Amino acid sequence: MKKTNRETVVFGRDHISIEKIVSIAQGASDAVLSEAPDYRNKLQKSVDFLDALLKEDGLIYGVTTGYGDSCTVDIPMSLVPELPAHLVRFHGCGMGDNFSRVQSRAIMATSLSFLSRGLSGVRPVILERLIDLLNHDVAPRIPQEGSVGASGDLTPMSYVAAVIAGEREVFYEDQLMPTAEAYQKLGLEPIPLRPKEGLALMNGTAAMTGLACLAYDRAEYLMRLAARITAIVVAAIKGNTFHFNEQLFAAKSHPGQQQIAAWIRLDLDNEKLPRNSHRLQDRYSLRCAPHVIGVMADSMSWWRQMIENEVNSATDNPLIDGENETVMHGGHFYGGHIAMVMDSMKVAVANIADLLDRQLAQLVDPKFNHGLPANLSGSQPDRSMINHGFKAVQIAVSSWTAEALKLTMPASVFSRSTECHNQDKVSMGTIAARDCLRILTLTEQVAAASLIAAGQALELRNRSEDEEMPQVAERLESMWQECQAEFPFLDEDRPLEADLRRFVSLIQQKRWDLYHG
């Protein structure tokens, strides 16, 4: 993780934005807990009130009762201290691939935000341990599969709770090791979980919400990149630039759509690029690109609102309000808002993949690309019959797009009644988030292929003796030149996997500063 130019996010004081969760997840920011006396007093009051109820033999779900359908089972006070460890252990049944370190860190940072509301009956030492794990880059190994999104992310979050207690495994120093070994290296001691603490750590939406923050960050960049790629394709294919005219878009008042058209218009620099009036209307994947990308642009604001509302909430059950001495039993662990955002984002992102796929199909086809060679091959004429350029890449892009589109089936409508019909309506938010991340990866692959192919197309125009190089805005030309430096001109066929993987990595690193200022 990066250790330079680090910022600090103060939990218990700051509004926790998507960007702050992402920054912590990526290791660019440190987490600290507010030292403000009134805030620390709020945290302690929640703990003290819970302790007072236990002394009075108060009935508290998950503290003096069993869990879920077992809430009617009273726990003898002599066994109450052991209950959190049992909760954590019996939920250790996750399967599938593990979340990445960045994803695990996003999940922990989101959990920290939830618990820092001071309504969970959790000791400050638990919050401080989450901060220790984040700042020392100790990431719990969390399997991806096993959550239905209510009662929150129980199974994945049990892996975080277990690590706090010194159990299971973590990624540390680029190795997977037992938590006890990492603690020994760092001089940390396990923290046995007190009543309610295991439930508070597990019984919320931290996994799906942390993933949603990462998904939003990637989707926002893809939206900008899709506009830039569209501009390159329009220039390369000699498209009609009037399709992005300001007066035209003033007639339809979706602000995100108007913004996408403005970005493309600035990239193409209408004063320099011919209008190509001999072709009144380009195909939809060019002419309607602002309308397709604009749906995502106009959705970003409500996605942000719903994700950040969740991040800045208390999502476990019951809530322990120490200041008002109230125990509140409810269902804030239900991840419906995050599920809706992720299901919606899946569709918007997959539509970007489909758009770029159609644009690439035009570029490689001499029936539609207005004079470019078949498959964008840069071979000499006497070798053209054995060179195939981007033919296989276009097939692969079609495959990735089809898989992305297949995954857009909403997860949130597949609620399953679980746990003896106590959890009889669940959100499936974590599955939706996982699907969304997969669609993002597939679409980043499509974008990588589209970007290098569009750059190849521009270079082919540049090398042609029969026509002038399209004149484009300086910032588009600068990015094109950077891409050319990363991707050697394709004259003779070669395997392109390494190039594609490198460009996907560049996209995920946000290599190009798109449409700022």
N, C-alpha and C positions, 0 to 999 in steps of 0.2 A: 504494500500500500504506500501511496505517496506520503512523504513526511515534510514537504516544504510548502510554504505559503498556506499554512493551515488556518482555518477560521475556527471559531468556537460557537457552538450552539448551546444555549442555556435552557435546559428543560426546567419547567416550573416558572419560567419568566417569558420566554419567547413564544410568539405564534409559530408553530412548527409547519413550515411550508413543504410542498413536494420537493423543492430544490434542496432544502436542508436535510431531508431524509436521504435523498440521492447523494448529496455531498458526503454525509457520514458513511453511507454504504460504500462509496468509492474511495474512502480514506482521505478525502480532501479536508474534512472538518473533524474536530474533536467534540465530544459531548461532555458537558458538565451539568451538575445539578445546582439550581439556585440556592444560594446561602441566605437569602432574605429571611429574617427572623419570622415574619408573619407566614411565609410559605412553609418554612420548616415546622412551624407550630401547627399548621393545617395538616401536614403529613402525620405528625405525632398524634394529633387528636383522633384521627381515624384509627390508628393502632390502639390508642388508649381506650377508646370507646369499645372496640372489639374485645379487648382484654376484660373490660368491666362486664360486658355481657356474658363472657365465658365464666367469670366468677359467679355470676348470678344464675348459671345454668340456662342461659337464654337459648331459644330455638333459632338457629341460623342455618339456612340451607348451605350444605357443603362444608360446614364447620362442625356442627353437632349432628348433622344428618348425613346419610349417604348421598350419592350423586344421581342426578337424572331421575329415572323411574324409581330409584332407591331412596328418594327423599323422605319416604315415610319410615325409613329405618333410622331409629335413634342410635347415636353413637355414644357409648358410655364415656364419661369424662376421662377415664383412665386411658382410653384408646384415641381420643381426639388428637393428641400430638402426633400419632403415627399416620393419621389419615392422609395428609398431603403427600407423603412419600408413596403411599399406595396408589393415589390418583396418578402421580407422575409415572409410576412404573407400569401400571396396567395399560396405560396409553402408549407405551413404547412399541407400537406395532406398525410403524410407518413402512412403506414399501416404495419401490421405484427408484429412479435416479435421485441423487442428492441435489438440493439447491446449491447453487454456486456460493462462494464466499461472499460476493457482493450481495446476493439475494439474502443470505443468512444475516448479514449485517443490516440490511434494510428492514428485515423482520424484527431484529432486536431493537433497532432504533425506534420503530413504530410501537413496539411493546413498551419501551421506555416512555414514549409520549403518552400512551394510555395511562400507565401507572402514575405518571407525574401529575395527573389531575388531582391526586390526593383523596380519591374516593374509593380506594380498593382495600383498605386495611393492611397495607403492605409497609413493612419497615423501610426507612430510608436506605438501610444497608443493602437491600435487594436492588434498589435503583442504582446505588453506587456500584454494585457488582456488574450490572449491565453496562455501566459506563466503563468499568475496568476492562471488560471483555472487548468492547468496541475500541477503546483507545490503545489496547495492546494487540489488537487485530487477532483476537481469539474468536473463531466462528464456530458455533455448534454445527455438527453434522445433522442436517434435517432432511429426512426423506420427503419427497414431493407428494406422495400419495397417501390418502387416508382421512382427509377432512371433507365434511359435507357443509361446512360454513355456518353451522349453528348446532350445538352451543359454541359458536366460534370455531377456532382452529385448534381443537383439543389435541389431536395426535401430533401435528407438527410442532406445536408450542410446548408439548411435553418434553421435547428434546432440548429446548431452551431452559425450561425449569430444571431438568435433570442436570444440566451443566452447572447451573448455579449451585446445586447440591453436591457437585463434585462427581457426578456419574456420567456415563456414556462417553462420547467421543467429540473431539473438536479438530478443526483445521488450524494449525499454528505453525509458523515458520515453514510454510509450504509443505507441511506434512500432516497426515491424519494420525492422531494419537489419542490415547485415553485422556479424559479430562484431568484425572489425577496427575498425570505426567506433566501436562501443561501448567497446572497449578504449582507443581513443585518447581518448575523452571522459573515461574514468575513470583514465587514466594507468597502465593495466595492460599487461603484455607477454604474448604467447602463451607457453604452456609446451609445448615439444616433448615428446611422450610417450616415455618410455624403455621398454625391454623389459618386458613384462607389464602395463604401466599401461593400455594400450588395452584389453586383454583383461579386466583387473580392473574397469574402468569399465563395460564392456558385458556381461560374462558373469555376470549375476545377475538377480534378480527385482525390480529397483528400480521399473520402470514399473508392473507389476501391483500391487506392494505399496503404493506410494505412492497409487495410485488406490483401493486397498482401504481405506486409512486414511480417505480422503475419503468413500468410500461408507459406511463404518461410522458416521461422524459424522452424515451426513445421515439414514441409516436410523434411528439412535437417536432423533433429533428427530421424525421422521415417526411413529414408534411412539407417542410421547407425544401428538403432535398428533391422531392417530387416536382415541386415548382421549377427548381433549377434545371433538373433533367429535361423537363418538358420544354423549357426555353432552348436548351442545346439541340433537342430533337427538331424543334420547329426551324431553327437556323439551318441545321444540317439537311433537312428534307425540303428546304425552301418553302416553308409553310406560309400561309396568309396571316400576317401579323395583325391585321385588323380584328381578328377574332378576340383580341385582348384590349380593344379600344376602351378608353375611359368613359366616353359618352355611352357606348354600348352597355357597359356594366352599371352605369348610373340608373339604367332602366329596370334593374332587378336588385333589390335592396338588401341582400344578405351581406353583411359586412365582411365576413370571412372570405366569401367568394370574391368580393370586390378586392380584398387584399391580395389574394392569390393572383388575380388578373393583373394587379398593379405590379407585383414582383416580376411576373413574366414579362410584362410590358417594359419595365426598366431594364431587364436583362437583354431584351432584344433591341432596345434603343431604336424606336420606330423611325427616327430621323435618318438613321444610317442604313437600316435594312429595308430593302424594297418590299412594297406591299404585296407584290405578286398578284395583281388584280386579275391576271389571266385565269386564276383558279379561285373562284368566288368562295367556295366552301371546302375546307379540309374535312377529313374524316373525324368522327366524334372524339376519338382518343386525343386529338390535338385541339379541335375547336371547343370541346366541352371539358377540357382539363381543369379550368378554374371551378367548374360546377362540381366535378368529382372531388378534387382536393378541397374545395371550399366547404363541403359537408364536414370534413374533419376540422377545418379551421373554425367553423361556427360551433362545433361541439366542444372545443377545448375548454371554453369558459365554464360550462356546466360540469364537465368532467372534473376540472380543478376544484370547483366548489364542493362537489360531493366527496372527492377524495380527501380534501383538506378538512372538511367538517368531521370526517371519520377520524383522521389523524389526531385532531384536537379534541377528542371525546374520551370518556371513560366507557369501556365496552364490555366489562365483565359483569358478573352477577353472583351474589347480590352486591350492591354498592353500599359502602359504609361511610356515611356522612357524619364524621365526628363532631363537626362544629354545630350541627343541629341535632346530634344524637339520634340519628334515624338510620335504620336498615331498610334498604329499598330493594325488593325482589322484582325483577323484570326480565326483559329479553334484549338488552342492548348488544348482546353477542351476535345477534342476527345480522348477517352480512349482505342484506338485500341491496343496499345502495352501491356497494362496491361491485356486487355481481352485475347490476344493471350497467354500471360504467364499463366494466370489462367486456360484457357481451356487446355493448354498443361500439366500443373501441375496436373489437375484433372485426366487425363489419366494415367500419371506416378504413381500417388499415388494409384489410384484404382487398378492398376496392382500389386502393393505391397500387397494390400488386397487379391487379387486373388491368388497370390503366397503363402502367408501364409495360406490361406484357404486350398489350395491343400496339403501343408505340414502337416497341422493338420489332414486332412482326412487320410493321410498315417499313422500318429502316432496312431490314435484310432482304426484302422482296423487291426485285427490280420492276415488278408490275406497279408498285406503289411508291417507290423511293425517289422517283424523279431524277434518274440518271446515275445513281450510285451503283457500284458493282454488286452483283449477287452476293448475299451473305456478308457484305462489307469486306470482302477479301481484298487485301492490298497487293496481291501477287502481280508479277509481270504477265502481260497477255499470253506469252508462250508457255506459261506455267499455270494458267488459270484453271485448266481442266482437272488438275490434281489438288488444287487448294480449295478449302471449304469455309474459311473464315469463321463466322459466328453461327454456322448452321447448327452445330450441336448445342451451343450455348442457348440458342433460341428454343430448342427442344427442352433443355433443362429448365429454362425460365417458365415455360408452359407447365412443366411438372410442379415446380415450386408454387406457382400461382394456383394450380388446381388443388394442391394440398391446403394452401391457405384458405381458399374458398370453402373447402370441405369442412374446415374446423370452425366456420362461423355459426354453426348451429348453436343457439343460445343454451348455455349450461343452466341458467337460472330457472328454466321451466321444467327441469328434470328433478324436482324435489322428490326425495324418498323418505318415507316414514321409517325412522330408526329408533333404536334404543327403547324397545317395548312400547312404541308409539308415544313416548314422551316427546321426542324430537320429531313430531309428525309433519312439520313443515319447515324445510331447511333451505338455505340460500344457494348452495353450490358455488359460492363466490370464489373459493380457492381454485376450483377446477376451471372456472371462467378465466381467472387470472393466468393460470398456467397455459390455457389455450391461447390467450392473447399474446403471451410472451413467445410462444411457438410461431404464431402468425407474424409477429414482428420480425423474428429471425428469418423466416421465409421471405418476407417482403424486403428486408435488408439485402438478402441474396439477389432478389430480382432487381433492386435498385443498383447494386454493385455491377451486375451484368449490363444493365441499361446505361449506366454512366460510362463504362469503358467502351461500349458499343457506340454510343452517341459521340464520344470523343474521337473514336476511329472514323466515324462518318464525317465529322468536321475536318479531320486531317486529310481524308480522301478528297474533299472539296478543295482544301488548301493546296494539295499536290497536283490537282488537275490543271492541265494547260488550257483547257477549253472554257474555263469560267473563272470568275473572280471569287476569292474567299469571302463568304458572308461577313459583313461588318457587324459586330455585336458589341454590347457594352463592355467596358474595360474589366469589370469584376467577373463577368462570365468568361471572357477571354483568359483572365488570370487563372481561374479555376481550371479551365480546359488545359492550359499549359502545365499546371501542376499535375493534372491527371496523366498527361502525356509523359511527364517525367517518371511517373509511377508505372505506366503501362507502355512498354515499347510497341511501336507500330507493328501491327499484325500483317506482315507480308507473306511469310511462309507459315503453314499450319504448325501449331505447337500446343501442348497441353496448357489449358488456361486455369486449371484448378488453383494453382498457387496465386495467380493474379486475382482471381475471384475472392479467395480467402483474405488476401491482403486488403482488398477494397472493402469487404464486409467489416474487417477490423477498423479500417479508417472511418467508415460510417459510424460504427459504434463508439469510436473515440471522438466523434464530431470534429473531424479534421478540418472541415471548411466552415468558415464563419459566414452564415447565410442570412442575408436580408436583415442586418442590424444597422441602424443609423440611417 
